[in-house]
Amino acid sequence: MKKQIVVLFLLITTFTFAQIDKMEPPFWYEGMNKSEIQVLFYGKNITENTVSISNSVIITNVTKTENPNYVFVTIDTKNVSVQTLKFTFKNGKKSFTKDFEIKKRRENSALRKGFDASDVVYLLMPDRFANGNESNDSSSKLQEKANRELPGGRHGGDVQGIIDNLDYINELGATAIWSTPMCEDNDKGYSYHTYGQSDVYQIDARYGSNEDYKRLASEMHKRDMKLIKDYVTNHWGAEHWMFKDMPTYDWFHQFPGYAQSNYRMTTQYDINGSKRDAKYCMDGWFVPSMPDLNQTNPLVLNYLIQNAIWWVEFADLDGFRVDTYSYCDKDGIAKWTKAVMDEYPYFNIVGEVWMHDQAQISYWQKDSPISKIQSYNSYLPSVMDFTLHDVFGNVFNEENASWNDGMIKFYDNFVNDFLYADPNNLLLFLENHDTVRFNEIYKNDFKKYQLGLTVIATMRGIPQIYYGSEIGMAGDKGNGGDSEIRKDFPGGWKTDKNNAFINSGRTTAQKQYFDFSKKLLNWRKNKEVIHNGKLTHYIPENNVYVYFRYNDTESVMVIVNNSKDNQKVNLTRFQENLIKYNSGKDILSGQNFDLKNEVSIEGKTSLILELK
């Protein structure tokens, strides 16, 4: 009889404990600016219980929704030291507890310094970069299995693959890594890009574990490198556990159900625009498989804020790149951004604002002179320079430039820097994971690659390069879709015959690309005048663009000849920047130039002259 009672007690205990299937965040940290934490508990009919907490901690609010499987419990951790708190759930005579740990915070965590113009950001897609752990290529808990033969399938790249090749990235001269999202994406297919996340507190098991991700940051910090997490505030995936059992009907935007975004981000601030158009931009879904999050719902917004801060603290992050930033509700995303920056004042966040006008992009940067007109501030420190990317699209094919072609396009782009609050905190790029590869556009013309990398490496802002371009990788969306611009890095898999991660494994062409990139980016690494110096540029003549980066102690003159012909550059019109200098040494060739009268430069080449 006694044995039966024990068995019955165990069954009851197991049943009651099973009521909590999720607790988010799973723990928190002491000494946080955001000390009032809303803990989500999810379990079958959880709202039938009353909740209390141990150790004199105050529950300031309990929020129940129309779904009885959710309860949001707010506690104040302001004066709570490192310890394990116990939440007690009681229903009549039955009760059970759930531990909630307050952990020690890293020393000076709030003062962490984010990425900035002293960095070179290396963008990679983990599934396509390197497979460091073949045992996690597939997961029994996740739907899509590894299939490297399928261009749009899971190929097996993972966190360990990145760690294994950190020395390669470091040797190249990159100082930060932006990886496309790594949180779980349980879509049935085409999940490798991981933008349709199904659990935002968990690294996808096919990439590794949360601890692996934290170890990646640690290994990078040993090399003075920074880790940037790709964060998605606009949407989740249709396989997200909260979409399958919604906390509230309005957790996601409903019309009811699905409606397509019109993708017209200008509706966010168009003074002549209709409310309907603005709604379908902000509230419409990006694609049918990505339910659109409602940042105007306080529960949703707070959940996203806590999740972002939790990841910074847990993984020791150095920045965020925020996907589809300008598709979010603009007031909601501003609150999210401000909350993160209030917690980490020296952090950096760059938003994807895929627009083609400097004023429209500027609107989304913190303290923008454009958005001030509407009394709006996004608090977003950095935005992506898509207008500069537009210039790179065909400019190096325009060899016999007319009035509006060729290098004048660069000049016209930077003319508009007055529209930005901080042009030095723009992300500059030749390409990324959503665009045609630069080397595809220019048919692997190495000289044109040299011109392009020279510009983003010496201009104001933060240069970002895309994995593989430094070894000449090309690719167009064409008939193959996105997989053509997201091919596997050669050497990332044991069976690869070409291993471009090591010098001896590179082809002649790969070595040419890598050696040039390495030389230029490693020179840039220690050049404060390039990181923070002022910019003066001159109207291009004969398709030759000349600009200077300078501070009180140093000056660099950059000459980019986009003409196929050799050019003689008369130096007299640059005297306001040359008055203190007589010569310059080209950092690419090591050649010295006398700056008294003129400089000769070969066709389709550039000079980066350290002035003396």
C-alpha positions in Angstrom: 0.0 0.0 0.0 2.8 2.4 0.9 4.5 1.6 -2.4 1.3 2.5 -4.3 1.1 5.8 -2.4 4.7 6.7 -3.4 4.0 5.9 -7.0 0.8 7.9 -7.0 2.7 10.9 -5.4 5.4 10.6 -8.1 2.8 10.6 -10.8 1.0 13.7 -9.4 4.4 15.5 -8.9 5.4 14.7 -12.5 2.1 16.0 -13.8 2.2 19.2 -11.9 5.8 19.9 -12.8 5.0 19.3 -16.4 2.6 22.2 -16.4 5.5 24.6 -17.0 6.9 23.8 -20.4 8.6 27.2 -20.9 10.0 29.9 -18.6 11.5 32.9 -20.4 13.9 34.4 -19.7 15.4 31.3 -18.2 17.4 33.4 -15.7 18.5 37.0 -15.2 21.5 39.0 -13.9 22.1 41.1 -10.9 22.8 44.9 -11.2 21.0 45.4 -14.4 19.5 48.7 -15.5 16.5 46.8 -16.6 15.8 45.3 -13.2 12.0 44.9 -13.4 11.7 41.6 -15.3 8.5 40.0 -16.8 8.9 36.3 -16.6 6.8 34.3 -19.0 5.5 30.9 -17.8 3.8 28.6 -20.3 2.0 25.4 -19.5 -1.4 23.7 -19.7 -3.9 25.9 -17.8 -1.2 27.6 -15.9 -3.5 30.5 -15.0 -5.5 28.2 -12.7 -2.7 28.6 -10.2 -1.8 31.5 -7.9 1.8 32.5 -8.0 4.2 33.7 -5.3 8.0 34.1 -5.0 10.6 33.5 -2.3 13.1 35.7 -0.4 11.0 38.8 0.0 11.2 39.6 -3.7 8.2 41.6 -4.8 5.9 40.5 -7.5 4.8 43.9 -9.0 2.3 42.5 -11.5 0.7 39.3 -12.8 -0.7 39.5 -16.3 -3.1 36.8 -17.7 -4.3 36.8 -21.3 -7.1 35.1 -23.1 -4.9 32.0 -23.4 -5.0 30.1 -20.1 -1.6 28.5 -20.9 0.3 31.8 -20.3 1.0 33.9 -17.3 3.4 36.9 -17.2 4.8 37.5 -13.8 6.7 40.8 -13.2 9.3 40.9 -10.4 11.7 43.7 -9.3 15.3 42.5 -9.1 16.9 45.9 -8.4 18.3 44.9 -4.9 18.4 41.2 -5.5 21.9 39.6 -5.2 23.1 36.4 -6.8 20.8 33.6 -5.7 18.2 31.1 -6.8 14.6 32.4 -6.4 11.7 30.0 -6.2 8.3 30.7 -7.9 5.5 28.8 -6.2 2.4 27.9 -8.1 -0.6 26.8 -6.0 -4.0 25.4 -7.0 -6.0 24.4 -3.9 -3.9 22.0 -2.0 -1.6 21.3 -4.9 1.6 23.3 -5.4 4.9 23.1 -7.2 7.9 25.4 -7.5 10.1 26.6 -10.3 13.7 27.9 -9.8 14.7 31.3 -11.3 18.4 32.1 -11.0 19.9 35.5 -10.6 23.4 35.2 -11.9 26.5 37.3 -11.4 27.1 39.9 -14.1 30.4 40.3 -15.9 32.6 43.0 -14.5 32.0 46.3 -16.4 29.4 44.6 -18.6 27.4 47.8 -18.9 30.5 49.6 -20.3 31.1 47.1 -23.1 32.3 48.8 -26.3 30.5 48.0 -29.5 31.9 47.7 -33.0 32.7 51.0 -34.8 34.7 52.5 -37.6 37.9 51.0 -36.4 36.5 47.6 -37.3 36.1 45.6 -40.5 33.0 43.4 -40.3 33.1 39.9 -41.8 29.6 38.7 -42.7 29.1 35.0 -42.9 26.3 32.4 -43.1 27.1 29.7 -40.6 25.5 26.9 -42.5 27.6 27.7 -45.6 30.9 28.6 -43.9 32.4 25.5 -42.3 31.3 22.3 -40.8 33.3 21.8 -37.6 31.1 19.2 -36.0 29.5 16.6 -38.3 27.6 15.0 -35.4 25.1 17.9 -35.3 24.4 18.2 -39.0 20.9 16.9 -38.3 18.8 16.9 -35.2 16.1 14.4 -34.2 14.1 17.4 -32.7 14.2 19.5 -35.9 12.4 18.8 -39.1 14.9 19.6 -41.9 17.9 17.2 -42.1 21.3 17.8 -43.7 21.5 17.5 -47.4 24.5 19.2 -49.0 23.4 18.1 -52.4 20.3 20.4 -52.2 21.4 24.0 -53.0 18.7 25.4 -50.7 19.1 22.7 -48.0 21.0 22.4 -44.8 24.7 21.9 -45.5 26.1 21.4 -42.0 28.1 24.5 -41.2 28.1 25.4 -37.6 29.5 27.3 -34.6 32.4 25.0 -34.3 33.3 25.6 -38.0 33.5 29.4 -37.3 35.7 28.8 -34.2 38.0 26.5 -36.1 38.6 29.3 -38.7 38.8 32.4 -36.5 42.5 32.6 -37.2 41.8 32.8 -40.9 39.4 35.7 -40.5 41.8 37.4 -38.1 44.7 36.9 -40.6 42.5 38.5 -43.3 42.3 41.7 -41.2 38.6 41.5 -40.2 38.0 42.4 -36.5 34.3 41.6 -36.1 32.0 38.9 -37.3 28.3 39.4 -38.2 26.7 36.0 -38.6 23.2 35.6 -40.0 20.8 34.4 -37.2 21.7 31.3 -35.3 18.6 30.8 -33.2 16.5 27.8 -33.9 14.6 27.7 -37.2 12.4 24.6 -37.4 10.9 25.2 -40.9 10.4 22.0 -42.9 12.7 23.3 -45.7 14.9 26.2 -46.6 15.7 26.9 -43.0 19.4 27.3 -43.4 19.2 31.1 -43.4 17.5 31.0 -40.0 15.5 34.2 -40.3 12.2 32.3 -39.6 13.1 31.6 -36.0 11.1 29.1 -33.9 12.8 29.7 -30.5 14.7 32.9 -29.8 16.2 31.7 -26.6 17.9 28.7 -28.2 20.7 28.3 -30.7 19.7 26.0 -33.5 20.9 22.5 -32.6 22.3 22.1 -36.1 24.7 24.9 -35.3 25.5 23.8 -31.8 24.4 24.9 -28.3 24.0 28.1 -26.4 27.3 27.3 -24.7 29.0 26.8 -28.1 27.8 30.3 -29.1 29.1 31.8 -25.9 32.4 30.0 -26.5 32.5 31.6 -29.9 32.4 35.1 -28.4 35.0 34.1 -25.9 37.4 32.8 -28.5 36.9 35.9 -30.6 37.6 38.2 -27.6 40.9 36.4 -27.1 41.8 37.6 -30.5 40.5 41.2 -29.9 37.6 40.4 -32.3 33.9 41.3 -31.8 30.7 39.3 -32.3 27.6 40.9 -33.8 24.3 39.0 -33.5 21.8 39.3 -36.3 18.6 40.1 -34.4 15.1 39.9 -35.9 12.5 42.2 -34.3 10.0 42.2 -37.2 8.9 38.6 -37.4 9.4 35.0 -36.3 8.8 31.8 -38.2 5.5 29.9 -38.5 7.0 27.1 -36.5 7.6 29.2 -33.5 6.0 27.6 -30.5 4.3 30.9 -29.6 2.7 31.1 -33.0 1.3 27.7 -32.6 -0.4 28.6 -29.3 -0.6 32.4 -29.3 -0.4 34.2 -25.9 -2.8 36.8 -27.3 -4.6 37.2 -30.7 -2.7 40.4 -31.3 0.8 39.0 -30.5 1.1 38.8 -34.2 -0.5 41.1 -36.8 -3.7 39.5 -38.1 -6.0 40.7 -40.9 -7.3 38.2 -39.8 -4.6 35.7 -40.6 -2.0 36.5 -43.3 -1.6 39.7 -45.4 1.4 40.6 -47.5 3.6 43.6 -46.7 3.6 46.2 -49.4 7.3 46.7 -48.7 6.8 50.5 -49.0 8.9 51.7 -46.0 8.4 55.4 -47.0 4.8 55.1 -45.7 6.3 55.3 -42.2 6.9 59.0 -42.5 5.1 60.1 -45.7 3.0 63.2 -44.7 0.8 62.6 -47.7 0.5 58.8 -47.2 -2.6 56.9 -46.3 -3.0 55.1 -43.0 -3.9 51.9 -44.8 -0.7 51.9 -46.8 1.3 52.5 -43.6 -0.5 49.6 -41.9 0.2 47.2 -44.7 3.9 48.1 -44.6 4.4 47.7 -40.9 1.8 45.0 -40.1 1.8 43.0 -43.3 3.9 39.8 -43.2 7.3 39.8 -44.9 6.5 36.4 -46.4 3.8 33.9 -45.6 6.1 31.7 -43.5 7.1 34.6 -41.2 4.3 35.9 -38.9 4.7 39.6 -38.2 5.3 40.6 -34.6 3.2 43.4 -33.1 5.6 45.7 -31.4 2.7 47.9 -30.2 1.6 45.1 -27.9 3.4 45.9 -24.6 3.9 42.2 -23.8 5.5 41.6 -27.2 7.8 44.7 -26.9 8.9 43.8 -23.4 9.6 40.2 -24.5 11.8 41.4 -27.3 13.7 43.9 -25.1 14.4 41.3 -22.5 15.4 38.7 -25.0 17.9 41.1 -26.7 19.5 42.2 -23.4 19.6 38.5 -22.2 21.6 37.5 -25.3 24.1 40.5 -24.9 24.7 39.5 -21.3 24.7 35.7 -21.7 26.9 35.5 -24.8 29.0 38.7 -24.1 28.0 40.3 -27.4 29.5 43.4 -29.0 26.7 44.5 -31.3 23.4 43.8 -33.1 22.6 43.9 -36.8 18.8 44.3 -36.9 17.0 42.7 -39.8 14.1 44.5 -41.6 14.4 47.4 -39.1 12.2 49.8 -41.0 9.4 47.3 -41.4 8.7 47.4 -37.6 6.3 49.8 -36.0 8.6 52.8 -35.8 7.6 53.8 -32.2 7.9 50.3 -31.0 11.3 49.7 -32.5 12.6 53.0 -31.1 11.6 51.9 -27.6 13.3 48.5 -28.2 16.5 50.2 -29.4 16.5 52.8 -26.6 16.1 50.1 -24.0 19.1 48.2 -25.3 21.3 51.3 -25.6 20.2 52.5 -22.1 21.5 49.2 -20.8 24.7 49.4 -22.8 25.6 53.1 -23.7 28.7 52.2 -25.7 27.1 49.3 -27.6 26.4 49.6 -31.3 23.3 48.5 -33.3 23.1 48.7 -37.1 19.7 48.5 -38.7 18.8 47.2 -42.2 17.1 50.1 -43.8 17.0 49.0 -47.5 16.2 52.3 -49.1 17.7 54.2 -52.0 17.7 57.8 -50.9 20.0 59.3 -48.2 17.3 61.3 -46.6 15.1 58.3 -46.2 17.9 56.2 -44.8 19.0 59.0 -42.5 15.5 59.2 -41.0 16.2 55.9 -39.1 19.6 56.9 -37.6 19.7 58.3 -34.0 19.3 62.1 -33.8 18.7 62.4 -37.5 18.2 66.0 -38.8 15.5 64.5 -41.0 13.4 62.7 -38.4 13.6 65.7 -36.1 11.1 67.4 -38.4 8.5 64.9 -37.2 9.8 64.8 -33.6 10.9 61.2 -34.1 14.1 59.6 -32.8 14.8 55.9 -33.5 17.8 55.9 -31.1 19.5 53.6 -33.7 23.2 54.4 -33.8 24.0 52.9 -37.2 22.3 52.2 -40.5 23.4 50.4 -43.6 24.6 52.6 -46.5 22.5 51.2 -49.3 22.9 54.2 -51.5 26.7 53.5 -51.6 25.9 49.9 -52.4 23.8 51.1 -55.3 26.8 53.0 -56.6 29.0 49.9 -56.6 26.4 48.2 -58.8 27.9 49.1 -62.2 30.3 52.0 -61.6 33.5 50.2 -62.4 32.1 49.3 -65.8 31.6 52.9 -66.7 35.1 53.5 -68.1 34.3 56.3 -70.5 32.2 58.3 -68.0 29.8 61.0 -69.0 28.7 63.9 -66.8 26.7 61.6 -64.5 28.5 58.3 -64.8 31.6 56.8 -63.3 33.3 58.2 -60.2 31.0 61.2 -60.0 28.5 58.7 -58.5 30.8 58.2 -55.5 31.2 62.0 -55.2 27.4 62.5 -55.3 26.8 59.9 -52.7 29.2 61.4 -50.2 27.9 64.9 -51.0 24.8 63.9 -49.1 26.6 63.1 -45.8 25.1 66.3 -44.3 21.8 64.5 -44.1 23.2 62.0 -41.6 23.7 62.6 -37.9 26.8 60.4 -37.9 28.1 59.4 -41.3 31.1 57.7 -39.7 28.7 55.2 -38.1 27.3 53.9 -41.4 27.9 50.3 -42.5 29.6 50.2 -46.0 29.4 47.1 -48.2 30.0 45.9 -51.7 27.5 43.1 -51.2 25.8 41.0 -48.6 23.8 37.7 -48.4 20.8 39.3 -50.1 22.5 40.8 -53.1 24.4 39.6 -56.2 28.0 39.1 -55.4 30.4 41.9 -56.4 32.7 39.5 -58.2 29.8 38.2 -60.2 28.8 41.7 -61.4 32.4 42.4 -62.5 33.1 38.8 -63.9 36.0 38.3 -61.5 37.9 41.3 -62.8 40.5 41.5 -60.1 41.4 45.1 -60.8 37.8 46.1 -60.2 37.7 44.2 -57.0 40.8 46.1 -55.9 39.0 49.4 -56.7 35.9 48.4 -54.7 37.7 47.2 -51.6 39.9 50.2 -51.7 36.9 52.5 -51.5 35.1 50.8 -48.6 38.4 50.3 -46.7 39.4 54.0 -46.8 36.1 55.9 -46.7 34.2 57.1 -43.7 32.2 54.5 -42.0 32.4 50.8 -41.0 33.4 48.4 -43.9 31.7 45.1 -44.1 32.9 42.3 -46.4 31.0 39.1 -47.3 32.5 35.7 -46.8 34.4 34.3 -49.8 34.7 37.6 -51.8 38.2 37.8 -50.4 39.1 34.7 -52.4 37.1 35.7 -55.5 33.8 33.9 -54.9 31.1 35.0 -57.3 27.4 34.2 -57.6 24.1 35.5 -59.0 20.6 34.6 -57.9 19.8 33.6 -61.5 18.0 30.3 -61.7 19.5 29.0 -58.5 18.0 31.6 -56.3 19.7 32.7 -53.1 21.8 29.6 -52.9 23.9 30.9 -55.7 25.1 33.8 -53.6 25.3 31.7 -50.5 27.6 28.9 -51.7 29.7 26.8 -49.3 33.2 28.2 -48.5 35.7 25.9 -50.2 37.6 24.0 -47.5 34.8 24.2 -44.9 34.0 20.5 -45.3 36.4 17.5 -45.0 35.6 16.3 -48.4 36.4 19.6 -50.2 39.3 19.3 -52.6 40.0 23.0 -52.5 40.8 24.4 -49.0 41.0 28.2 -49.3 41.3 28.6 -45.5 45.0 27.9 -45.8 47.6 29.4 -48.1 48.9 26.1 -49.5 45.3 25.1 -50.4 44.4 28.2 -52.4 44.4 28.4 -56.2 46.5 31.1 -57.8 43.4 33.3 -58.3 42.2 32.8 -54.7 45.7 33.7 -53.4 45.7 36.9 -55.5 42.4 38.0 -54.0 43.3 37.0 -50.5 46.8 38.5 -50.4 45.5 41.9 -51.6 42.6 41.9 -49.2 44.9 40.9 -46.3 47.4 43.7 -47.0 44.8 46.4 -47.3 42.7 45.4 -44.3 45.6 44.8 -42.0 47.0 48.2 -42.9 43.6 49.7 -42.1 43.5 47.9 -38.7 45.9 50.4 -37.1 45.1 53.5 -39.0 43.2 55.9 -36.7 43.2 58.5 -39.4 41.0 56.2 -41.5 38.8 55.2 -38.5 38.0 58.7 -37.3 39.7 61.2 -39.6 37.9 63.9 -41.5 37.1 63.6 -45.2 37.7 66.0 -48.0 36.9 64.9 -51.5 37.2 66.6 -54.9 35.0 66.5 -58.0 36.3 63.6 -60.2 38.1 64.5 -63.5 38.7 62.0 -66.3 37.0 59.4 -64.1 39.6 59.8 -61.4 38.3 60.3 -57.8 40.6 61.9 -55.2 39.9 62.2 -51.5 41.8 62.7 -48.3 41.4 61.3 -44.8 43.2 63.4 -42.2 43.5 64.4 -38.6 45.8 66.7 -36.7 48.8 64.4 -37.0 48.3 62.4 -40.2 46.9 62.5 -43.7 46.2 59.9 -46.4 45.5 60.7 -50.0 43.4 58.2 -52.0 43.4 58.3 -55.8 41.0 55.9 -57.7 41.4 55.7 -61.4 38.3 54.2 -62.9 39.4 54.9 -66.5 41.0 52.1 -68.4 43.7 54.6 -69.5 46.7 55.8 -67.6 46.1 59.3 -66.1 48.3 62.2 -65.1 46.8 63.8 -62.0 47.6 67.5 -61.7 48.2 68.2 -58.0 47.8 71.9 -57.9 44.0 71.8 -57.2 44.6 69.7 -54.1 46.9 72.2 -52.3 44.6 72.8 -49.4 45.2 69.2 -48.4 48.8 69.0 -49.6 50.3 72.2 -48.4 52.2 70.5 -45.5 53.4 67.5 -47.5 56.0 66.9 -50.2 55.7 63.1 -50.8 53.6 60.1 -50.3 54.2 56.4 -50.1 51.7 54.0 -51.6 50.8 51.4 -49.0 49.8 48.9 -51.8 53.0 48.9 -53.9 55.5 50.5 -51.5 56.3 53.1 -54.2 57.2 56.7 -53.2 55.7 59.6 -55.1 56.9 63.2 -55.4 53.9 65.5 -54.9 55.3 68.7 -56.4 53.5 68.7 -59.7 51.6 65.6 -60.9 51.1 61.9 -60.2 50.8 59.3 -62.9 48.4 56.4 -62.2 47.7 53.3 -64.3 44.3 52.5 -65.6 41.9 50.7 -63.3 44.2 51.1 -60.3 44.2 53.0 -57.0 46.9 54.7 -54.9 46.7 55.0 -51.1 49.4 57.5 -50.2 50.6 58.0 -46.7 51.7 61.7 -46.9 55.0 62.9 -45.6 
